[in-house]
């Protein structure tokens, strides 16, 4: 691995390149916070894909792409005189020191749950009016639900046992089924949302990240379906002309292939 000096040199090199690109490259010169935003979101999802695939080389590549964006934003901030990369690094360093009094102070904690509770309590003392202020509005709904539940749990608003949460899931399922009988579309959607919210909460209790779990299933489904398409093509068959029974044969073959 590289030494700390080599790491700092590499980071300095990136800063130098960013300065030069901002000065000389027509595309880089035009970029703003707003124009980079959607690209940053895309890079973050690409990093997430690499992590789920456990592709370490791809993780390294995507981390580089994301780091470039962070440096880019800091460069733009320096041009307006609002902040630069040192201000960004100092800001997060100060926050980390303040939010970890069990490391940099005399607070004693017994486990990670107490660390989370202290973190949320400190945020409230810093002037935030709600523990939910830190949940971005633009987060995808599933990720947002998960973060909301983690936040409120951090201040003690939580179930005690996984069994209680599972009972809540079943209760919400029963309410959904009752509304399905009535056929009220708006109420059905509301109850379905309650089912998803309670399932996401249950996932937290059984130590499962629901976003990762669903994405793994998405990838698994895509792999199986593409296998089905490939096998049908080998036999000069169109999926539109095949019965579900015929497609199931290839689907089950795909499942065996995975194992």
C-alpha positions in Angstrom: 0.0 0.0 0.0 1.0 3.6 -0.5 2.5 5.6 2.3 0.7 8.7 3.7 3.2 10.9 1.8 2.4 9.1 -1.4 -1.3 9.4 -0.8 -1.0 13.2 -0.2 1.1 13.5 -3.4 -1.5 11.6 -5.4 -4.3 13.9 -4.0 -2.2 17.0 -4.7 -1.7 15.7 -8.3 -5.5 15.4 -8.7 -5.9 19.0 -7.4 -3.3 20.2 -9.9 -5.1 18.4 -12.8 -8.4 19.9 -11.8 -6.9 23.4 -11.8 -5.6 22.9 -15.3 -8.8 21.3 -16.7 -10.8 24.2 -15.2 -8.5 26.6 -16.9 -8.0 25.0 -20.3 -10.8 22.4 -21.1 -13.9 23.9 -22.8 -16.2 21.3 -21.1 -14.7 21.6 -17.6 -14.8 25.4 -17.8 -18.6 25.4 -18.3 -19.6 23.1 -15.4 -21.5 24.4 -12.4 -22.9 22.9 -9.2 -26.2 22.3 -11.0 -24.8 20.8 -14.2 -22.7 18.3 -12.2 -25.5 17.3 -9.8 -27.1 14.6 -11.9 -23.7 13.2 -13.0 -22.7 12.9 -9.3 -25.9 11.0 -8.5 -25.1 8.6 -11.5 -21.6 8.0 -10.3 -22.8 7.3 -6.8 -25.2 4.6 -8.2 -22.4 3.1 -10.3 -20.3 2.9 -7.1 -23.2 1.2 -5.4 -23.4 -1.4 -8.2 -19.7 -2.2 -8.0 -20.0 -2.7 -4.2 -22.9 -5.1 -4.7 -20.9 -7.0 -7.3 -18.0 -7.0 -4.9 -15.8 -5.9 -7.8 -12.8 -4.3 -6.1 -11.2 -3.0 -9.2 -14.5 -1.4 -10.3 -15.0 0.0 -6.7 -11.5 1.7 -7.0 -12.5 3.2 -10.4 -15.8 4.5 -9.3 -14.3 5.9 -6.1 -12.0 7.9 -8.4 -14.9 9.2 -10.4 -16.7 10.3 -7.3 -13.6 11.8 -5.8 -13.2 13.9 -9.0 -16.7 15.3 -8.5 -15.9 16.3 -4.9 -12.7 18.0 -6.0 -14.7 19.7 -8.9 -17.3 21.1 -6.5 -14.6 22.4 -4.2 -12.8 24.0 -7.1 -16.0 25.8 -8.2 -16.5 26.9 -4.6 -12.9 28.3 -4.5 -13.6 30.4 -7.6 -16.6 32.1 -5.9 -14.5 32.6 -2.8 -17.0 30.6 -0.6 -14.8 27.6 0.2 -12.0 25.4 -1.1 -11.0 21.8 -0.6 -9.2 22.6 2.7 -12.4 24.1 4.1 -14.3 21.0 3.1 -11.8 18.7 4.7 -11.5 20.9 7.9 -15.3 21.1 8.2 -15.8 17.3 8.1 -12.9 16.8 10.4 -14.3 19.2 13.0 -17.7 17.5 12.7 -16.2 14.0 13.2 -14.3 15.2 16.3 -17.4 16.8 17.8 -19.7 13.9 17.0 -17.2 11.3 18.6 -16.8 12.5 22.2 -16.2 8.8 23.1 -13.0 9.1 21.1 -12.0 12.7 21.5 -13.6 13.4 24.8 -14.5 11.7 28.1 -17.8 10.2 27.1 -18.1 6.4 27.6 -20.3 4.2 25.4 -21.0 0.5 25.6 -21.9 -0.3 21.9 -22.6 1.1 18.5 -26.3 1.8 19.4 -25.2 4.3 22.0 -22.8 5.9 19.5 -25.8 6.4 17.1 -27.9 7.9 19.9 -25.2 10.3 20.9 -24.8 11.3 17.3 -28.4 12.3 17.0 -28.6 14.0 20.3 -25.5 16.1 19.4 -27.1 17.1 16.1 -30.2 18.4 18.1 -27.9 20.4 20.4 -26.2 22.0 17.3 -29.5 23.7 16.5 -31.5 21.2 14.4 -35.2 21.2 15.2 -35.8 17.7 14.1 -33.8 14.5 13.9 -35.3 14.0 10.4 -33.8 17.2 9.0 -30.8 15.3 7.8 -32.9 13.0 5.5 -32.6 14.4 2.0 -35.9 15.0 0.3 -34.5 13.7 -3.0 -33.6 10.3 -1.7 -35.4 7.3 -3.4 -38.4 6.3 -1.3 -37.0 3.0 0.0 -33.7 4.6 1.0 -35.6 7.5 2.6 -37.8 5.1 4.6 -34.8 3.3 5.9 -33.0 6.5 6.9 -36.1 7.8 8.6 -36.4 4.7 10.7 -32.7 4.7 11.6 -32.9 8.4 12.6 -35.9 8.0 14.9 -34.5 4.8 16.4 -31.4 6.8 17.3 -33.4 8.8 19.8 -35.3 5.8 21.2 -38.5 5.8 19.1 -38.3 2.1 18.2 -39.6 -1.4 18.7 -37.9 -3.6 21.2 -37.9 -7.0 19.4 -38.0 -8.2 15.8 -41.2 -10.2 16.6 -43.1 -7.0 17.4 -42.1 -5.5 14.0 -43.1 -8.7 12.2 -46.5 -8.5 13.9 -46.8 -5.0 12.6 -46.0 -6.2 9.0 -48.8 -8.8 9.4 -51.2 -6.2 10.7 -50.5 -3.9 7.7 -51.0 -6.8 5.3 -54.4 -7.5 6.9 -55.3 -3.8 6.5 -54.2 -3.9 2.8 -56.3 -7.1 2.2 -59.3 -5.4 3.7 -59.0 -2.4 1.4 -58.5 -4.7 -1.6 -61.9 -6.1 -0.9 -63.4 -2.6 -0.9 -61.6 -1.6 -4.1 -60.7 2.0 -3.1 -57.6 2.7 -5.2 -56.2 5.6 -3.1 -56.6 3.7 0.2 -55.1 0.6 -1.4 -52.0 2.6 -2.4 -51.8 4.1 1.1 -52.0 0.7 2.8 -49.5 -0.8 0.4 -47.1 2.0 1.3 -47.6 1.0 5.0 -46.8 -2.6 4.2 -43.5 -1.6 2.5 -42.6 0.8 5.3 -43.1 -1.9 7.9 -41.1 -4.4 5.8 -38.3 -2.0 5.5 -38.4 -1.5 9.3 -38.3 -5.3 9.8 -35.3 -5.5 7.5 -33.4 -3.2 9.9 -34.2 -5.5 12.8 -32.9 -8.6 11.0 -29.8 -6.7 9.9 -30.7 -6.6 6.2 -30.2 -3.5 4.0 -33.5 -3.4 2.1 -32.1 -1.4 -0.8 -29.2 -3.9 -1.3 -31.5 -6.8 -0.9 -33.9 -5.6 -3.6 -31.1 -4.7 -5.9 -29.6 -8.2 -5.5 -32.9 -9.6 -6.4 -33.2 -7.3 -9.4 -29.8 -8.4 -10.6 -30.7 -12.1 -10.1 -34.0 -11.6 -12.0 -32.2 -9.9 -14.9 -29.6 -12.7 -15.1 -32.3 -15.4 -15.2 -34.4 -13.6 -17.7 -31.5 -12.9 -20.0 -30.6 -16.6 -19.8 -34.1 -17.4 -20.8 -33.9 -15.0 -23.8 -30.5 -16.5 -24.8 -31.8 -20.1 -24.7 -34.9 -19.2 -26.6 -32.8 -17.5 -29.3 -30.6 -20.6 -29.6 -33.7 -22.5 -30.5 -35.0 -19.9 -32.9 -38.0 -19.2 -30.6 -39.6 -15.9 -29.8 -40.7 -15.3 -26.2 -44.0 -14.0 -27.5 -44.8 -17.3 -29.1 -43.8 -19.4 -26.1 -46.1 -20.6 -23.3 -45.3 -19.9 -19.7 -44.7 -23.6 -19.2 -42.0 -23.5 -21.9 -40.4 -20.4 -20.4 -40.4 -21.9 -17.0 -38.2 -24.7 -18.3 -35.5 -22.2 -19.2 -36.1 -20.2 -16.0 -35.4 -23.3 -13.8 -32.3 -24.0 -15.9 -31.1 -20.5 -15.1 -31.6 -21.2 -11.4 -29.6 -24.4 -11.6 -26.9 -22.5 -13.5 -26.6 -20.0 -10.6 -26.0 -22.8 -8.1 
